[in-house]
């Protein structure tokens, strides 16, 4: 093979690699979608309003909890530099972040299905 043939072959191989990268990307997207479908396959189905109800229940429960009550925590004692013993406590500054994390964890247990006008799952 001469230099021109080798350059042509290299260009052809580079084009083939680019085409296969595009195909591989499409396959990866399909794989992710199908994997998620498999994860969702046996999950119980809830409508959007049912998911809202789960969220509201979690939100209500966490709002009623007193996060500033040290009796709700394991207490750890500390010693200051001057030798005084003190109780160190944790305070949750915002329950909204906790609500989001709990709701996301619960919602991840279910898959959302479209609902009809009456709020029931549309199984058609």
C-alpha positions as CSV (number, residue, x, y, z in Angstrom):
1,X,0.0,0.0,0.0
2,X,1.1,3.5,-0.7
3,X,0.8,6.6,1.4
4,X,-2.5,7.8,-0.3
5,X,-4.1,4.4,0.1
6,X,-3.2,4.3,3.8
7,X,-4.5,7.9,4.4
8,X,-7.8,6.9,2.6
9,X,-8.1,3.8,4.7
10,X,-7.5,5.8,7.9
11,X,-10.2,8.3,6.9
12,X,-12.6,5.5,6.2
13,X,-11.9,3.9,9.5
14,X,-12.3,7.2,11.3
15,X,-15.7,7.7,9.6
16,X,-16.7,4.2,10.5
17,X,-15.8,4.8,14.2
18,X,-17.8,8.0,14.3
19,X,-20.8,6.2,12.8
20,X,-20.5,3.4,15.3
21,X,-20.2,5.9,18.2
22,X,-23.5,7.4,17.1
23,X,-25.1,4.0,17.0
24,X,-23.6,3.1,20.4
25,X,-25.0,6.3,21.9
26,X,-28.5,5.4,20.6
27,X,-28.1,1.9,22.0
28,X,-27.0,3.3,25.4
29,X,-30.0,5.5,25.5
30,X,-32.3,2.6,24.7
31,X,-30.5,0.5,27.3
32,X,-31.1,3.1,30.0
33,X,-34.8,3.5,29.1
34,X,-35.3,-0.3,29.0
35,X,-33.4,-0.8,32.3
36,X,-35.7,1.8,33.9
37,X,-38.8,0.1,32.5
38,X,-37.6,-3.2,34.0
39,X,-37.1,-1.5,37.4
40,X,-40.6,0.0,37.1
41,X,-42.2,-3.2,35.9
42,X,-43.3,-4.7,39.2
43,X,-43.7,-1.4,41.1
44,X,-47.2,-0.6,42.3
45,X,-48.8,2.1,40.2
46,X,-50.0,5.4,41.6
47,X,-51.6,8.4,39.9
48,X,-50.1,11.9,40.3
49,X,-52.8,12.8,42.9
50,X,-51.9,9.7,44.9
51,X,-48.2,10.6,44.8
52,X,-49.3,14.1,46.0
53,X,-51.2,12.5,48.9
54,X,-48.0,10.5,49.9
55,X,-46.0,13.7,49.8
56,X,-48.6,15.5,51.9
57,X,-48.7,12.7,54.5
58,X,-44.9,12.8,54.8
59,X,-44.9,16.6,55.0
60,X,-47.5,16.6,57.7
61,X,-45.7,14.0,59.7
62,X,-42.4,15.9,59.6
63,X,-44.0,19.2,60.4
64,X,-45.4,17.8,63.6
65,X,-42.0,16.5,64.8
66,X,-40.1,18.8,67.1
67,X,-36.6,18.7,65.6
68,X,-35.3,21.0,68.4
69,X,-36.2,18.7,71.2
70,X,-33.0,17.2,72.4
71,X,-35.0,14.2,73.8
72,X,-35.5,13.1,70.2
73,X,-31.7,12.6,69.7
74,X,-28.9,10.6,71.2
75,X,-27.1,13.1,73.3
76,X,-23.3,13.5,73.1
77,X,-21.5,15.4,75.8
78,X,-18.5,17.5,75.2
79,X,-15.9,19.3,77.3
80,X,-15.0,22.9,76.6
81,X,-11.4,24.1,76.8
82,X,-12.0,25.5,80.2
83,X,-13.1,22.1,81.5
84,X,-16.9,22.7,81.5
85,X,-19.1,19.8,80.4
86,X,-21.8,20.7,77.9
87,X,-24.5,19.0,75.9
88,X,-24.0,19.2,72.1
89,X,-27.2,19.1,70.1
90,X,-28.2,19.0,66.5
91,X,-30.8,21.3,65.0
92,X,-32.4,20.7,61.7
93,X,-32.6,24.2,60.1
94,X,-35.1,23.4,57.3
95,X,-37.6,20.5,57.2
96,X,-38.3,21.2,53.5
97,X,-35.1,19.5,52.4
98,X,-36.0,16.5,54.7
99,X,-39.5,16.4,53.1
100,X,-38.0,16.4,49.6
101,X,-35.6,13.6,50.4
102,X,-38.3,11.4,52.1
103,X,-40.8,12.1,49.4
104,X,-38.3,11.2,46.6
105,X,-37.4,8.0,48.4
106,X,-41.0,7.0,48.7
107,X,-41.9,8.1,45.1
108,X,-39.0,6.1,43.8
109,X,-40.8,3.0,45.1
110,X,-43.6,3.6,42.7
111,X,-44.1,4.5,39.0
112,X,-46.5,7.2,38.1
113,X,-49.2,6.4,35.6
114,X,-51.5,8.8,33.7
115,X,-54.8,9.4,35.3
116,X,-58.2,10.0,33.8
117,X,-60.5,13.0,34.7
118,X,-61.9,11.2,37.8
119,X,-58.4,10.7,39.2
120,X,-58.3,7.0,38.6
121,X,-55.5,5.2,36.8
122,X,-56.0,5.1,33.1
123,X,-55.4,1.4,32.2
124,X,-56.2,1.7,28.5
